[in-house]
Amino acid sequence: MLRTIDLRGTRPTPSELLALVPRAATDVSAALDGARALIDDVRDRGEAALLDQAERFDRVRPAAVRVPAEELAAALEALAPDIRSAIEATIVRVRAASRAQVPAPERTVLATGAVVEQRWQPVARVGLYVPGGKAVYPSSVVMNVVPAQVAGVRSIALASPPQAAFGGRVHPVVAGVAALLGITEVYAMGGAGAIGAFAYGVPGIGLEPVQRVTGPGNVYVAAAKRLVQGVTGIDAEAGPTDILVIADDSADPDFVAADLVSQAEHDELAASVLVTDAPEFAARVLERLEARVAATKHSARVRTAVEGPQSALVLVDDLEQATDFANAFGPEHLEIQVRDADAALARIENAGAIFIGDHSPVSLGDYAAGSNHVLPTGGQARYAAGLSAATFLRPQQVVRYDAEALREVAPAIAALSAAEDLPAHGEAVAARFERVGGR
């Protein structure tokens, strides 16, 4: 089912590996014009534009974009006990792991009277996007909201597309989890228009602009995020999900097949990649993959994903070559199922989240591991990180020098300002040690 990329007997350079990695055929730039039109419409017409877009794309027109407080309360009350219990357990784990992502303030004394302090300041207001589409994602509410709360964000707004199956309301499970987390500002809006509404605000419904937008979405959401950068911050341009499994013949072929299927069920463009130095093991995985694809609920979707150009079986000579390929791919989710997992882990540079061993499947991270599942896709892990408390924090340096400490570095400042032909910089320091007009 998976096409084969055979690297045995070769040692591609890093640039050659980048050219070899399988990718989904998505192009955010192709969606920019459409996303721009939707954003401009929201800026011009506010709530009316959002309602029209819901009718066009979500096949339903909400009664209003802002979700009433009583609807949130009712959704919380209606949460099934098993769902509520699972969400509460997930919140506890994600909150604990997120706290570890908040750096401690630091105070560096460079000399007597010369201090530079490092503090981490949260943004004041954020907009969190929870997608609709092929599935409902209450877990994404937790993954977006909890790190923002841990970071100290004071004002949190949440958007999710209106659901035709629920009369234009936000999916009641999404609304219920938002209420469980204390989020009172929720909007039934989706796609590029929602991102534009967050960035520019919609005064008619009390939606104030945000300082950062986070959360996954389709190609138009990604395009909209690209367009609003500079007006607001974003986490990343999320695309179709991906999983890369590094496995040797010590791994369980059925576990590997199950994990490849688990991510392929998200989307027809999802990428499932197996990298192994064991051809006979790979054959066993393919047998189990065929059986699991045939048996799973979303079989057609999964089959399209695993047979697509973005998915592959990669045969390598050894685990060193396997990790080289993984680093070039930059997976959103990386599983390592080999005898010496720590040795392989030591060679990994680029990955959104890493799952070690037979009993750490990606599904664990999607829900209950405590890690965050909003991760860089499409190779962005080569230069970007997943969502965390740090996403909502800005490092700020606070400088405290007294007169003697400034006097000590004044000659260096004068020399450098002269070298850069910016003499007023040096003069601003010298002024502090001059007495002008008898002062």
C-alpha positions as a Markdown table, in Angstrom:
| # | Residue | x | y | z |
|---|---|---|---|---|
| 1 | Met | 0.0 | 0.0 | 0.0 |
| 2 | Leu | 2.9 | 2.4 | 0.8 |
| 3 | Arg | 5.1 | 3.4 | -2.1 |
| 4 | Thr | 8.8 | 2.5 | -1.5 |
| 5 | Ile | 11.7 | 4.8 | -1.3 |
| 6 | Asp | 14.9 | 2.6 | -1.2 |
| 7 | Leu | 17.9 | 4.4 | 0.1 |
| 8 | Arg | 20.0 | 1.3 | 0.7 |
| 9 | Gly | 23.5 | 1.5 | -0.8 |
| 10 | Thr | 23.3 | 5.3 | -1.0 |
| 11 | Arg | 24.3 | 8.2 | 1.3 |
| 12 | Pro | 22.3 | 11.2 | 0.1 |
| 13 | Thr | 23.4 | 14.7 | 1.1 |
| 14 | Pro | 21.1 | 16.7 | 3.4 |
| 15 | Ser | 19.8 | 18.6 | 0.3 |
| 16 | Glu | 19.2 | 15.4 | -1.6 |
| 17 | Leu | 17.3 | 14.0 | 1.4 |
| 18 | Leu | 15.1 | 17.1 | 1.5 |
| 19 | Ala | 14.2 | 16.5 | -2.2 |
| 20 | Leu | 13.4 | 12.9 | -1.5 |
| 21 | Val | 11.0 | 13.3 | 1.5 |
| 22 | Pro | 7.3 | 12.6 | 0.7 |
| 23 | Arg | 5.0 | 15.6 | 1.0 |
| 24 | Ala | 1.3 | 16.2 | 0.6 |
| 25 | Ala | 0.3 | 18.2 | -2.5 |
| 26 | Thr | -0.9 | 21.3 | -0.6 |
| 27 | Asp | 0.0 | 24.9 | -1.5 |
| 28 | Val | -0.9 | 27.6 | 1.0 |
| 29 | Ser | 0.0 | 30.3 | -1.4 |
| 30 | Ala | -2.8 | 29.1 | -3.8 |
| 31 | Ala | -5.4 | 29.8 | -1.1 |
| 32 | Leu | -4.1 | 33.3 | -0.3 |
| 33 | Asp | -6.4 | 35.2 | -2.6 |
| 34 | Gly | -9.5 | 33.4 | -1.4 |
| 35 | Ala | -8.5 | 33.8 | 2.2 |
| 36 | Arg | -7.8 | 37.5 | 1.7 |
| 37 | Ala | -11.3 | 38.1 | 0.2 |
| 38 | Leu | -12.9 | 36.4 | 3.2 |
| 39 | Ile | -10.8 | 38.4 | 5.7 |
| 40 | Asp | -11.6 | 41.7 | 3.9 |
| 41 | Asp | -15.3 | 40.9 | 3.9 |
| 42 | Val | -15.2 | 40.4 | 7.7 |
| 43 | Arg | -13.3 | 43.7 | 8.1 |
| 44 | Asp | -15.9 | 45.5 | 6.0 |
| 45 | Arg | -19.2 | 43.9 | 7.1 |
| 46 | Gly | -18.4 | 42.3 | 10.5 |
| 47 | Glu | -20.9 | 39.8 | 11.9 |
| 48 | Ala | -23.0 | 39.8 | 8.6 |
| 49 | Ala | -20.0 | 38.6 | 6.7 |
| 50 | Leu | -19.3 | 35.8 | 9.3 |
| 51 | Leu | -22.9 | 34.7 | 9.1 |
| 52 | Asp | -22.9 | 34.7 | 5.3 |
| 53 | Gln | -19.6 | 32.7 | 5.3 |
| 54 | Ala | -21.1 | 30.2 | 7.7 |
| 55 | Glu | -24.1 | 29.7 | 5.4 |
| 56 | Arg | -21.7 | 29.3 | 2.4 |
| 57 | Phe | -19.1 | 27.0 | 3.9 |
| 58 | Asp | -20.7 | 25.3 | 6.9 |
| 59 | Arg | -24.2 | 25.0 | 5.3 |
| 60 | Val | -25.9 | 26.6 | 8.2 |
| 61 | Arg | -26.6 | 30.1 | 9.4 |
| 62 | Pro | -26.1 | 30.6 | 13.2 |
| 63 | Ala | -28.6 | 32.6 | 15.1 |
| 64 | Ala | -25.7 | 34.7 | 16.2 |
| 65 | Val | -21.9 | 34.5 | 16.0 |
| 66 | Arg | -21.3 | 35.1 | 19.8 |
| 67 | Val | -22.3 | 32.0 | 21.8 |
| 68 | Pro | -24.7 | 33.0 | 24.6 |
| 69 | Ala | -23.6 | 32.2 | 28.2 |
| 70 | Glu | -26.6 | 30.0 | 28.8 |
| 71 | Glu | -25.7 | 27.9 | 25.8 |
| 72 | Leu | -22.2 | 27.3 | 27.2 |
| 73 | Ala | -23.7 | 26.4 | 30.6 |
| 74 | Ala | -26.1 | 24.0 | 29.0 |
| 75 | Ala | -23.3 | 22.4 | 27.0 |
| 76 | Leu | -21.3 | 21.9 | 30.2 |
| 77 | Glu | -24.2 | 20.3 | 32.0 |
| 78 | Ala | -24.8 | 18.0 | 29.0 |
| 79 | Leu | -21.3 | 16.6 | 28.8 |
| 80 | Ala | -21.4 | 12.8 | 29.1 |
| 81 | Pro | -19.8 | 11.7 | 32.3 |
| 82 | Asp | -17.1 | 9.6 | 30.6 |
| 83 | Ile | -16.2 | 12.5 | 28.3 |
| 84 | Arg | -16.1 | 14.9 | 31.2 |
| 85 | Ser | -13.9 | 12.6 | 33.3 |
| 86 | Ala | -11.5 | 12.0 | 30.4 |
| 87 | Ile | -11.2 | 15.7 | 29.7 |
| 88 | Glu | -10.7 | 16.5 | 33.3 |
| 89 | Ala | -7.9 | 14.0 | 33.5 |
| 90 | Thr | -6.3 | 15.4 | 30.3 |
| 91 | Ile | -6.5 | 18.9 | 31.7 |
| 92 | Val | -4.6 | 17.9 | 34.8 |
| 93 | Arg | -1.8 | 16.3 | 32.8 |
| 94 | Val | -1.5 | 19.0 | 30.2 |
| 95 | Arg | -1.5 | 21.7 | 32.9 |
| 96 | Ala | 1.3 | 19.9 | 34.8 |
| 97 | Ala | 3.4 | 19.5 | 31.7 |
| 98 | Ser | 2.7 | 23.1 | 30.6 |
| 99 | Arg | 3.9 | 24.5 | 33.9 |
| 100 | Ala | 7.4 | 23.1 | 33.1 |
| 101 | Gln | 7.4 | 25.2 | 29.9 |
| 102 | Val | 7.4 | 28.5 | 31.7 |
| 103 | Pro | 10.9 | 29.7 | 32.2 |
| 104 | Ala | 11.9 | 31.2 | 35.6 |
| 105 | Pro | 12.9 | 34.8 | 35.8 |
| 106 | Glu | 16.7 | 35.3 | 35.7 |
| 107 | Arg | 18.8 | 38.2 | 37.2 |
| 108 | Thr | 22.3 | 38.6 | 35.8 |
| 109 | Val | 24.7 | 40.8 | 37.7 |
| 110 | Leu | 27.4 | 41.9 | 35.2 |
| 111 | Ala | 29.2 | 44.2 | 37.6 |
| 112 | Thr | 28.4 | 46.2 | 40.7 |
| 113 | Gly | 25.4 | 48.3 | 39.8 |
| 114 | Ala | 25.0 | 46.6 | 36.4 |
| 115 | Val | 22.0 | 44.2 | 36.2 |
| 116 | Val | 20.1 | 42.7 | 33.3 |
| 117 | Glu | 16.9 | 40.9 | 34.3 |
| 118 | Gln | 15.1 | 38.4 | 32.1 |
| 119 | Arg | 11.3 | 38.2 | 32.5 |
| 120 | Trp | 8.7 | 36.3 | 30.5 |
| 121 | Gln | 5.6 | 38.4 | 29.9 |
| 122 | Pro | 2.3 | 36.8 | 28.6 |
| 123 | Val | 0.4 | 38.4 | 25.8 |
| 124 | Ala | -2.8 | 40.0 | 27.2 |
| 125 | Arg | -5.3 | 38.5 | 24.8 |
| 126 | Val | -5.4 | 35.5 | 22.4 |
| 127 | Gly | -7.7 | 33.9 | 19.9 |
| 128 | Leu | -7.8 | 30.1 | 19.9 |
| 129 | Tyr | -9.2 | 28.2 | 16.9 |
| 130 | Val | -10.7 | 24.7 | 17.2 |
| 131 | Pro | -11.4 | 23.2 | 13.8 |
| 132 | Gly | -14.6 | 21.4 | 12.7 |
| 133 | Gly | -14.8 | 19.5 | 9.4 |
| 134 | Lys | -14.3 | 15.7 | 9.4 |
| 135 | Ala | -14.2 | 15.4 | 13.2 |
| 136 | Val | -14.9 | 17.1 | 16.5 |
| 137 | Tyr | -11.9 | 18.2 | 18.5 |
| 138 | Pro | -12.7 | 18.8 | 22.2 |
| 139 | Ser | -9.1 | 17.7 | 22.9 |
| 140 | Ser | -7.9 | 20.7 | 20.9 |
| 141 | Val | -9.8 | 23.0 | 23.3 |
| 142 | Val | -7.7 | 21.7 | 26.1 |
| 143 | Met | -4.4 | 21.8 | 24.1 |
| 144 | Asn | -5.0 | 25.5 | 23.2 |
| 145 | Val | -6.6 | 26.8 | 26.4 |
| 146 | Val | -4.5 | 25.2 | 29.1 |
| 147 | Pro | -1.0 | 26.5 | 28.0 |
| 148 | Ala | -2.5 | 30.0 | 27.5 |
| 149 | Gln | -3.9 | 29.9 | 31.1 |
| 150 | Val | -0.7 | 28.5 | 32.5 |
| 151 | Ala | 1.3 | 31.3 | 30.7 |
| 152 | Gly | -1.0 | 33.9 | 32.4 |
| 153 | Val | -3.0 | 35.1 | 29.5 |
| 154 | Arg | -5.8 | 37.2 | 30.9 |
| 155 | Ser | -8.3 | 37.3 | 28.0 |
| 156 | Ile | -9.1 | 34.2 | 25.9 |
| 157 | Ala | -11.5 | 34.0 | 23.0 |
| 158 | Leu | -12.3 | 30.7 | 21.3 |
| 159 | Ala | -13.8 | 30.1 | 17.8 |
| 160 | Ser | -15.1 | 26.9 | 16.2 |
| 161 | Pro | -17.2 | 26.5 | 13.1 |
| 162 | Pro | -21.0 | 26.3 | 13.5 |
| 163 | Gln | -22.3 | 22.8 | 13.0 |
| 164 | Ala | -25.3 | 22.1 | 10.6 |
| 165 | Ala | -26.1 | 19.0 | 12.7 |
| 166 | Phe | -26.6 | 21.2 | 15.7 |
| 167 | Gly | -28.6 | 24.0 | 14.2 |
| 168 | Gly | -25.7 | 26.4 | 13.7 |
| 169 | Arg | -24.3 | 26.0 | 17.2 |
| 170 | Val | -20.7 | 25.3 | 18.0 |
| 171 | His | -20.4 | 21.5 | 18.6 |
| 172 | Pro | -21.8 | 21.0 | 22.1 |
| 173 | Val | -18.9 | 19.0 | 23.3 |
| 174 | Val | -16.5 | 21.7 | 22.2 |
| 175 | Ala | -18.7 | 24.3 | 23.9 |
| 176 | Gly | -18.9 | 22.2 | 27.0 |
| 177 | Val | -15.2 | 21.7 | 27.3 |
| 178 | Ala | -14.7 | 25.5 | 26.8 |
| 179 | Ala | -17.1 | 26.1 | 29.7 |
| 180 | Leu | -15.4 | 23.5 | 31.8 |
| 181 | Leu | -12.1 | 25.5 | 31.4 |
| 182 | Gly | -13.8 | 28.8 | 32.3 |
| 183 | Ile | -13.9 | 30.2 | 28.8 |
| 184 | Thr | -16.9 | 32.5 | 28.5 |
| 185 | Glu | -16.0 | 34.2 | 25.1 |
| 186 | Val | -16.9 | 31.7 | 22.4 |
| 187 | Tyr | -17.7 | 32.3 | 18.7 |
| 188 | Ala | -19.5 | 30.2 | 16.1 |
| 189 | Met | -17.2 | 31.0 | 13.2 |
| 190 | Gly | -14.7 | 29.2 | 11.1 |
| 191 | Gly | -12.1 | 29.3 | 8.4 |
| 192 | Ala | -10.3 | 32.3 | 7.2 |
| 193 | Gly | -13.0 | 34.6 | 8.3 |
| 194 | Ala | -12.6 | 33.6 | 11.9 |
| 195 | Ile | -8.8 | 34.2 | 11.8 |
| 196 | Gly | -9.5 | 37.7 | 10.3 |
| 197 | Ala | -12.1 | 38.4 | 13.0 |
| 198 | Phe | -9.5 | 37.5 | 15.7 |
| 199 | Ala | -6.9 | 39.7 | 14.1 |
| 200 | Tyr | -8.9 | 42.8 | 13.4 |
| 201 | Gly | -11.8 | 42.5 | 15.8 |
| 202 | Val | -15.6 | 42.7 | 15.2 |
| 203 | Pro | -16.9 | 45.6 | 17.2 |
| 204 | Gly | -20.6 | 44.8 | 16.6 |
| 205 | Ile | -20.3 | 41.6 | 18.6 |
| 206 | Gly | -17.8 | 42.8 | 21.2 |
| 207 | Leu | -14.9 | 40.8 | 19.7 |
| 208 | Glu | -11.7 | 42.8 | 20.4 |
| 209 | Pro | -8.5 | 42.2 | 18.4 |
| 210 | Val | -6.1 | 39.6 | 19.8 |
| 211 | Gln | -2.3 | 39.5 | 20.1 |
| 212 | Arg | -1.9 | 35.9 | 19.0 |
| 213 | Val | -3.9 | 33.4 | 17.1 |
| 214 | Thr | -3.3 | 29.6 | 17.6 |
| 215 | Gly | -4.8 | 26.3 | 16.6 |
| 216 | Pro | -4.9 | 24.0 | 13.6 |
| 217 | Gly | -7.1 | 24.3 | 10.6 |
| 218 | Asn | -7.4 | 23.7 | 6.8 |
| 219 | Val | -5.4 | 25.3 | 4.1 |
| 220 | Tyr | -7.5 | 28.5 | 4.2 |
| 221 | Val | -6.9 | 28.9 | 7.9 |
| 222 | Ala | -3.2 | 28.5 | 7.2 |
| 223 | Ala | -3.4 | 31.1 | 4.5 |
| 224 | Ala | -5.3 | 33.5 | 6.7 |
| 225 | Lys | -2.7 | 33.1 | 9.4 |
| 226 | Arg | 0.0 | 34.0 | 6.9 |
| 227 | Leu | -2.0 | 37.1 | 5.9 |
| 228 | Val | -2.6 | 38.5 | 9.4 |
| 229 | Gln | 1.0 | 38.2 | 10.5 |
| 230 | Gly | 2.2 | 41.6 | 11.3 |
| 231 | Val | -1.2 | 42.5 | 12.7 |
| 232 | Thr | -1.2 | 39.7 | 15.2 |
| 233 | Gly | 1.1 | 36.8 | 16.1 |
| 234 | Ile | 0.4 | 33.2 | 15.1 |
| 235 | Asp | 1.6 | 29.8 | 16.2 |
| 236 | Ala | 2.2 | 28.2 | 12.8 |
| 237 | Glu | 0.6 | 27.5 | 9.5 |
| 238 | Ala | -0.8 | 24.1 | 10.3 |
| 239 | Gly | -1.3 | 21.6 | 7.4 |
| 240 | Pro | -2.3 | 18.0 | 7.1 |
| 241 | Thr | -1.0 | 15.7 | 9.9 |
| 242 | Asp | 1.9 | 13.4 | 9.6 |
| 243 | Ile | 3.6 | 10.5 | 11.4 |
| 244 | Leu | 7.0 | 9.0 | 10.8 |
| 245 | Val | 7.9 | 5.7 | 12.5 |
| 246 | Ile | 11.5 | 4.6 | 12.8 |
| 247 | Ala | 11.4 | 0.8 | 13.6 |
| 248 | Asp | 13.7 | -2.2 | 13.5 |
| 249 | Asp | 12.8 | -5.8 | 13.6 |
| 250 | Ser | 12.4 | -5.7 | 17.3 |
| 251 | Ala | 9.2 | -3.7 | 16.9 |
| 252 | Asp | 5.7 | -5.2 | 16.7 |
| 253 | Pro | 4.5 | -4.9 | 13.1 |
| 254 | Asp | 0.8 | -4.7 | 14.2 |
| 255 | Phe | 1.6 | -1.8 | 16.5 |
| 256 | Val | 3.4 | 0.1 | 13.8 |
| 257 | Ala | 0.5 | -0.6 | 11.3 |
| 258 | Ala | -2.0 | 0.6 | 13.8 |
| 259 | Asp | -0.1 | 3.8 | 14.4 |
| 260 | Leu | 0.2 | 4.6 | 10.7 |
| 261 | Val | -3.6 | 4.1 | 10.3 |
| 262 | Ser | -4.3 | 6.3 | 13.4 |
| 263 | Gln | -3.0 | 9.4 | 11.8 |
| 264 | Ala | -4.1 | 8.6 | 8.2 |
| 265 | Glu | -7.8 | 8.7 | 9.4 |
| 266 | His | -7.5 | 12.4 | 10.0 |
| 267 | Asp | -7.4 | 13.4 | 6.3 |
| 268 | Glu | -6.8 | 12.1 | 2.8 |
| 269 | Leu | -3.7 | 14.3 | 2.7 |
| 270 | Ala | -2.3 | 12.9 | 6.0 |
| 271 | Ala | 1.2 | 11.4 | 5.7 |
| 272 | Ser | 2.2 | 8.0 | 7.1 |
| 273 | Val | 5.8 | 7.1 | 6.8 |
| 274 | Leu | 7.7 | 4.0 | 8.0 |
| 275 | Val | 11.5 | 4.1 | 8.0 |
| 276 | Thr | 13.2 | 0.7 | 8.7 |
| 277 | Asp | 16.4 | -1.2 | 8.0 |
| 278 | Ala | 14.5 | -4.5 | 8.1 |
| 279 | Pro | 12.8 | -5.4 | 4.8 |
| 280 | Glu | 11.2 | -8.6 | 6.1 |
| 281 | Phe | 9.8 | -6.6 | 9.1 |
| 282 | Ala | 8.5 | -4.0 | 6.6 |
| 283 | Ala | 6.7 | -6.8 | 4.7 |
| 284 | Arg | 4.9 | -7.9 | 7.9 |
| 285 | Val | 3.9 | -4.3 | 8.6 |
| 286 | Leu | 2.4 | -3.9 | 5.1 |
| 287 | Glu | 0.4 | -7.1 | 5.6 |
| 288 | Arg | -1.0 | -5.8 | 8.9 |
| 289 | Leu | -1.5 | -2.3 | 7.3 |
| 290 | Glu | -3.7 | -3.8 | 4.6 |
| 291 | Ala | -5.8 | -5.7 | 7.2 |
| 292 | Arg | -6.2 | -2.6 | 9.4 |
| 293 | Val | -7.1 | -0.3 | 6.6 |
| 294 | Ala | -9.8 | -2.7 | 5.4 |
| 295 | Ala | -11.2 | -3.0 | 8.9 |
| 296 | Thr | -11.2 | 0.6 | 10.2 |
| 297 | Lys | -14.3 | 2.9 | 10.1 |
| 298 | His | -12.8 | 5.5 | 7.8 |
| 299 | Ser | -11.3 | 3.0 | 5.5 |
| 300 | Ala | -11.6 | 4.9 | 2.2 |
| 301 | Arg | -10.1 | 8.0 | 3.8 |
| 302 | Val | -7.2 | 6.1 | 5.3 |
| 303 | Arg | -6.5 | 4.2 | 2.0 |
| 304 | Thr | -6.3 | 7.4 | 0.1 |
| 305 | Ala | -3.8 | 8.8 | 2.6 |
| 306 | Val | -1.5 | 5.8 | 2.8 |
| 307 | Glu | -1.5 | 5.3 | -1.0 |
| 308 | Gly | -0.9 | 9.0 | -1.6 |
| 309 | Pro | 2.5 | 10.6 | -2.5 |
| 310 | Gln | 2.9 | 11.9 | 1.0 |
| 311 | Ser | 3.1 | 8.4 | 2.5 |
| 312 | Ala | 6.0 | 5.9 | 2.0 |
| 313 | Leu | 8.0 | 3.0 | 3.2 |
| 314 | Val | 11.6 | 4.1 | 3.4 |
| 315 | Leu | 14.2 | 1.3 | 3.4 |
| 316 | Val | 17.6 | 2.2 | 4.8 |
| 317 | Asp | 20.9 | 0.5 | 5.5 |
| 318 | Asp | 21.0 | 1.4 | 9.2 |
| 319 | Leu | 19.5 | 3.5 | 12.0 |
| 320 | Glu | 21.9 | 6.3 | 11.4 |
| 321 | Gln | 20.5 | 6.7 | 7.9 |
| 322 | Ala | 17.0 | 6.4 | 9.3 |
| 323 | Thr | 17.6 | 9.3 | 11.7 |
| 324 | Asp | 19.1 | 11.4 | 8.9 |
| 325 | Phe | 15.9 | 10.8 | 6.9 |
| 326 | Ala | 13.7 | 11.7 | 9.8 |
| 327 | Asn | 15.6 | 14.9 | 10.4 |
| 328 | Ala | 15.1 | 15.9 | 6.7 |
| 329 | Phe | 11.4 | 15.0 | 7.0 |
| 330 | Gly | 10.9 | 17.0 | 10.2 |
| 331 | Pro | 7.9 | 15.0 | 11.3 |
| 332 | Glu | 5.0 | 16.4 | 13.3 |
| 333 | His | 4.9 | 13.1 | 15.2 |
| 334 | Leu | 8.0 | 10.8 | 15.4 |
| 335 | Glu | 7.8 | 7.3 | 16.9 |
| 336 | Ile | 11.0 | 5.4 | 17.7 |
| 337 | Gln | 10.5 | 1.7 | 18.1 |
| 338 | Val | 14.0 | 0.2 | 18.0 |
| 339 | Arg | 16.2 | -1.8 | 20.4 |
| 340 | Asp | 18.4 | 1.2 | 21.4 |
| 341 | Ala | 15.8 | 4.0 | 21.4 |
| 342 | Asp | 18.0 | 6.4 | 23.3 |
| 343 | Ala | 20.8 | 6.1 | 20.8 |
| 344 | Ala | 18.4 | 6.9 | 18.0 |
| 345 | Leu | 16.9 | 9.8 | 20.0 |
| 346 | Ala | 20.3 | 11.3 | 20.5 |
| 347 | Arg | 20.6 | 11.7 | 16.7 |
| 348 | Ile | 17.1 | 13.4 | 16.3 |
| 349 | Glu | 17.2 | 17.1 | 15.8 |
| 350 | Asn | 13.9 | 17.9 | 14.1 |
| 351 | Ala | 10.5 | 16.7 | 15.3 |
| 352 | Gly | 7.3 | 18.2 | 16.8 |
| 353 | Ala | 6.8 | 15.5 | 19.4 |
| 354 | Ile | 8.7 | 12.2 | 19.9 |
| 355 | Phe | 7.2 | 9.0 | 21.2 |
| 356 | Ile | 9.6 | 6.3 | 22.5 |
| 357 | Gly | 8.9 | 2.6 | 22.7 |
| 358 | Asp | 6.1 | 0.2 | 21.9 |
| 359 | His | 3.7 | 1.6 | 24.4 |
| 360 | Ser | 4.0 | 5.3 | 23.5 |
| 361 | Pro | 1.8 | 5.7 | 20.4 |
| 362 | Val | 1.0 | 9.0 | 18.9 |
| 363 | Ser | -2.7 | 8.6 | 20.0 |
| 364 | Leu | -1.4 | 8.9 | 23.6 |
| 365 | Gly | 0.0 | 12.3 | 22.8 |
| 366 | Asp | -3.2 | 13.3 | 20.9 |
| 367 | Tyr | -5.2 | 12.9 | 24.1 |
| 368 | Ala | -3.8 | 12.0 | 27.5 |
| 369 | Ala | 0.0 | 12.0 | 27.6 |
| 370 | Gly | 0.2 | 15.5 | 29.0 |
| 371 | Ser | 2.1 | 16.7 | 26.0 |
| 372 | Asn | 0.5 | 19.1 | 23.5 |
| 373 | His | -0.9 | 17.9 | 20.2 |
| 374 | Val | -0.8 | 21.2 | 18.3 |
| 375 | Leu | 2.5 | 20.6 | 16.5 |
| 376 | Pro | 4.3 | 21.8 | 13.4 |
| 377 | Thr | 3.3 | 20.0 | 10.2 |
| 378 | Gly | 4.7 | 19.8 | 6.7 |
| 379 | Gly | 8.3 | 19.8 | 7.7 |
| 380 | Gln | 8.0 | 22.9 | 9.8 |
| 381 | Ala | 9.5 | 21.0 | 12.8 |
| 382 | Arg | 12.9 | 21.7 | 11.1 |
| 383 | Tyr | 12.6 | 25.3 | 12.3 |
| 384 | Ala | 9.5 | 25.6 | 14.5 |
| 385 | Ala | 8.1 | 24.2 | 17.8 |
| 386 | Gly | 4.8 | 23.0 | 18.9 |
| 387 | Leu | 2.3 | 24.9 | 20.9 |
| 388 | Ser | 3.3 | 25.4 | 24.5 |
| 389 | Ala | 3.0 | 27.9 | 27.4 |
| 390 | Ala | 6.0 | 29.6 | 25.8 |
| 391 | Thr | 3.9 | 30.3 | 22.7 |
| 392 | Phe | 2.0 | 32.9 | 24.8 |
| 393 | Leu | 5.1 | 34.4 | 26.5 |
| 394 | Arg | 7.5 | 37.1 | 25.3 |
| 395 | Pro | 11.0 | 37.3 | 26.8 |
| 396 | Gln | 11.7 | 40.9 | 27.9 |
| 397 | Gln | 15.0 | 42.2 | 29.2 |
| 398 | Val | 15.0 | 44.8 | 32.0 |
| 399 | Val | 18.2 | 46.8 | 32.3 |
| 400 | Arg | 19.2 | 48.4 | 35.6 |
| 401 | Tyr | 22.5 | 50.3 | 35.6 |
| 402 | Asp | 23.6 | 52.9 | 38.2 |
| 403 | Ala | 25.9 | 55.9 | 37.4 |
| 404 | Glu | 29.2 | 54.1 | 38.2 |
| 405 | Ala | 28.2 | 51.0 | 36.2 |
| 406 | Leu | 27.3 | 53.2 | 33.2 |
| 407 | Arg | 30.6 | 55.2 | 33.6 |
| 408 | Glu | 32.5 | 51.9 | 33.3 |
| 409 | Val | 31.1 | 51.0 | 29.9 |
| 410 | Ala | 30.8 | 54.6 | 28.5 |
| 411 | Pro | 34.2 | 54.4 | 26.6 |
| 412 | Ala | 33.0 | 51.3 | 24.8 |
| 413 | Ile | 29.7 | 52.9 | 23.9 |
| 414 | Ala | 31.5 | 56.0 | 22.6 |
| 415 | Ala | 33.8 | 53.9 | 20.4 |
| 416 | Leu | 31.0 | 51.8 | 18.9 |
| 417 | Ser | 28.7 | 54.7 | 18.3 |
| 418 | Ala | 31.5 | 56.6 | 16.5 |
| 419 | Ala | 32.4 | 53.5 | 14.4 |
| 420 | Glu | 28.7 | 53.3 | 13.3 |
| 421 | Asp | 28.5 | 57.1 | 12.7 |
| 422 | Leu | 25.8 | 57.4 | 15.3 |
| 423 | Pro | 27.5 | 60.0 | 17.6 |
| 424 | Ala | 24.3 | 61.0 | 19.4 |
| 425 | His | 24.2 | 57.5 | 20.9 |
| 426 | Gly | 27.5 | 58.2 | 22.6 |
| 427 | Glu | 26.5 | 61.7 | 23.5 |
| 428 | Ala | 23.4 | 60.4 | 25.3 |
| 429 | Val | 25.7 | 58.6 | 27.7 |
| 430 | Ala | 28.2 | 61.4 | 28.0 |
| 431 | Ala | 25.4 | 63.8 | 28.9 |
| 432 | Arg | 24.9 | 62.0 | 32.1 |
| 433 | Phe | 28.4 | 62.9 | 33.3 |
| 434 | Glu | 28.5 | 66.5 | 32.1 |
| 435 | Arg | 27.4 | 69.6 | 34.1 |
| 436 | Val | 25.7 | 72.0 | 31.8 |
| 437 | Gly | 24.5 | 75.5 | 32.8 |
| 438 | Gly | 25.6 | 75.1 | 36.3 |
| 439 | Arg | 23.6 | 72.0 | 36.9 |
